Amino acid sequence: MNVPLLDLQAQNGPLRDEILAAMTRVADSQRFIMGPEIDALEGELSALLGIKHAIAVSSGTDAVLLALMSVDIKPGDEVITPTYSFFATAGCVARLGARPVLVDSDPVTFNADPDAVAAAITPRTKAIVPVHLFGQSAEMDPIMRTAERAGIPVIEDAAQAIGGAYKSRPLGGIGAIGCFSFFPSKNLGAFGDAGLVTTNDDALAKRARLLRTHGMQPKYYHRLVGGNFRMDAMQAAVLRVKAPHLAGWTDARRKNAARYRELFAESGIGDKVTLPREPHDRVHIYNQFVIRTPERDALKRHLDGEGIGNEIYYPVPFHLQPCFAYLGYGRGEFPEAERAAAESLAIPIYGELTREQQEAVVSAIAAFVGRKAGALS
Ligand SMILES: Cc1ncc(COP(=O)(O)O)c(C=O)c1O
């Protein structure tokens, strides 16, 4: 049985008529930039997430860039980020001329190690950007304490974690600013690029809104050097149809994660591959279900051959990326992140996955593990 890593049609298909009607509404209105769809989406997402301000932007990458600009990150500043994440987190820091100061990961959650964050603070540190990787919160309390002691803001990269929680607090609403992505593969995906900046701080919201449109107010008078970080009205219209379904989709992903745990335990290979762990104080939204094994590359080849969708998120941590050679880090410097990059493999977890498909995934992995065990005996 072929099982794709993600089946967007399964999610979007049932909403086809509603989505096309929403897109037609925008086409008929000819209000393509800002306007009522954006205003309505911002109000709806603010209520859905429980965060005072929701600012619609052009992508998750631009959300991170705009957040950094909103807290006034400048050339020469240091910004602490995990070395194991999607590129945008550190890329945006570098684009502002600031220095990404990288930290190692926690081996259980894949997120930034809070002790390493505390140890990386210097007088030049101007922000901390924890990432809620794969949909699971970073350890926010110690990171927030470190930031408070240093008198600097925390920017949550919640691109993969919309609707997730840490100690009952919504992700993206704990630090000074939160950043989300609506890339189509996210739990809430647009029909193209789109993102969101969130904050409970009125002054930061005002500044982010200003920077979103070239720092312009009134028209053609520029108070700040910003950019064009606007979300298209067409994407807002699509997201307005989809957003009310987010909680149900996340619930389905969480149920699938629980079912994987059962199936792996039943197959007797539960101790041969490491499944994602969910500390009791966090709500993981399973944007990805990432397993670990030292035999990752061979397992990947096996699953590819069996038609089971899988992906490596991410094969190379930032400190080993050619574009960051100038930062001067070396191999071996962040051992947990390097191990995660070598061992992790995402398997299908989308909400519409059926029991039969999940059984096919687990039996393909069990066959691989069995073959390895047979070869060793
Ligand atoms: C952790 C993280 N940050 C930022 C982004 C950037 O989002 P986008 O692809 O919408 O620009 C992503 C996207 O995958 C991400 O995973």
The ligand as an ORCA input file, in Angstrom:
! r2SCAN-3c Opt
* xyz 0 1
  C      10.387     26.576     12.168
  C      10.014     27.336     10.927
  N      10.224     28.659     10.877
  C       9.893     29.386      9.808
  C       9.330     28.804      8.701
  C       9.064     29.639      7.502
  O       7.751     29.558      7.063
  P       7.394     29.775      5.513
  O       7.754     28.526      4.788
  O       5.910     30.023      5.540
  O       8.137     30.962      5.017
  C       9.083     27.429      8.694
  C       8.498     26.775      7.514
  O       8.507     25.594      7.346
  C       9.441     26.677      9.836
  O       9.240     25.356      9.879
*
